Amino acid sequence: MPSLVTAVAPAPSTAALAHFEHSLQFETDCWDVHDALSSGQPDFVLLDVRSAEHYAAGHVPGATHLLRGKMVESRLADYPADTVFVTYCAGPHCNGAQRAAMRLAQLGRPVKIMIGGVTGWVDEGFALTPPQT
């Protein structure tokens, strides 16, 4: 008798490859963001889309705070049209990163989410900025 894992057969390898390649067009992870930020020349803009209070309590170093409701073309005008944005929020229990990514996509901007958010960042052992008082 198959387990719950194998009761539904895995996809053929070609379909699995297409699926996983496709998913990486939409998301990145905390480790890759950290590596890029550590280079000193990231090729994206990291957006923290949490509340101002949560951002002030500690955020990913190098992140810009921008709420989804403030994502309008005039606020993004200083960024070239091909700027890649990476959004994050609190963690896997929060859909703020996805909602912000949807908004950026509506504005025609290239975007990914950082899966894991702040929870993933901390789980990887990376530091947040100290709280701002």
C-alpha positions in Angstrom: 0.0 0.0 0.0 1.5 3.4 -1.0 2.2 6.1 1.6 0.5 9.5 1.4 3.7 10.7 -0.2 3.5 8.3 -3.2 -0.3 7.7 -3.5 -0.2 10.4 -6.1 2.7 9.6 -8.5 5.4 12.2 -9.0 5.4 14.1 -12.2 7.5 12.9 -15.1 11.1 14.4 -14.9 10.5 16.7 -17.8 7.4 18.2 -16.2 9.2 18.5 -12.8 12.1 20.3 -14.5 9.7 22.7 -16.2 7.8 23.3 -13.0 10.9 24.0 -10.8 12.6 26.2 -13.4 9.3 28.1 -13.8 8.9 28.6 -10.0 12.4 30.2 -9.8 11.2 33.0 -12.1 8.9 34.1 -9.3 10.8 33.5 -6.1 14.2 33.5 -4.6 15.4 32.5 -1.1 17.0 34.2 1.9 20.4 32.7 1.3 20.6 33.9 -2.3 19.4 37.4 -1.3 22.0 37.5 1.5 24.7 36.4 -0.9 23.8 39.1 -3.4 23.6 41.8 -0.7 26.9 40.7 0.7 28.5 41.4 -2.7 27.9 45.1 -2.2 26.4 45.3 -5.6 23.0 43.6 -5.7 21.2 43.6 -9.0 17.8 44.1 -7.5 16.0 46.3 -5.0 14.8 44.6 -1.8 11.5 45.8 -0.5 10.2 45.2 3.0 6.4 45.5 2.7 5.6 45.1 6.4 4.2 47.9 8.6 6.4 50.8 9.6 6.5 49.5 13.1 7.7 46.1 12.1 10.3 47.6 9.8 11.6 49.8 12.6 11.8 46.8 14.9 14.3 45.2 12.6 14.6 44.5 8.9 16.9 42.9 6.4 19.9 45.2 6.0 19.8 47.0 2.7 16.0 46.7 2.4 13.8 49.7 1.5 10.5 50.1 3.2 7.6 50.4 0.8 4.0 49.5 1.6 1.9 48.0 -1.1 -0.5 50.8 -0.9 2.3 53.3 -1.7 3.4 51.3 -4.8 2.5 53.8 -7.5 4.3 54.7 -10.6 5.4 58.1 -9.2 7.1 56.4 -6.2 9.0 54.0 -8.6 9.9 56.7 -11.2 13.5 56.9 -9.9 14.1 53.2 -10.8 14.7 52.2 -14.4 11.9 50.1 -15.9 14.0 47.0 -15.9 14.8 47.2 -12.2 14.1 43.9 -10.5 12.3 44.2 -7.2 12.3 41.5 -4.5 9.5 41.7 -1.9 9.4 40.2 1.5 7.1 40.3 4.6 7.0 38.5 7.9 7.3 35.0 6.7 5.5 32.0 5.3 2.3 32.8 7.3 2.0 36.2 5.6 0.9 36.9 2.0 2.1 40.5 1.9 5.1 39.7 -0.3 2.8 38.1 -2.9 0.3 41.0 -2.7 3.1 43.5 -3.2 4.6 41.4 -6.0 1.2 41.4 -7.7 1.0 45.2 -7.4 4.5 45.6 -8.9 3.6 43.3 -11.8 0.4 45.3 -12.4 2.7 48.3 -12.8 4.8 46.4 -15.3 7.8 45.9 -13.0 9.9 42.7 -12.9 9.5 41.2 -9.5 10.2 38.1 -7.3 9.4 37.3 -3.7 11.9 36.3 -1.1 10.4 33.1 0.3 10.6 32.8 4.1 10.5 36.5 4.7 11.9 37.8 8.0 11.3 34.4 9.6 13.4 32.6 7.0 16.1 35.3 7.2 16.4 34.8 11.0 16.2 31.0 10.6 19.2 31.1 8.3 21.1 32.8 11.0 21.3 36.2 9.3 21.0 39.4 11.4 18.4 42.0 11.1 19.1 45.7 11.6 18.9 46.8 15.2 15.6 48.3 16.2 15.2 52.0 15.5 14.1 54.1 18.4 
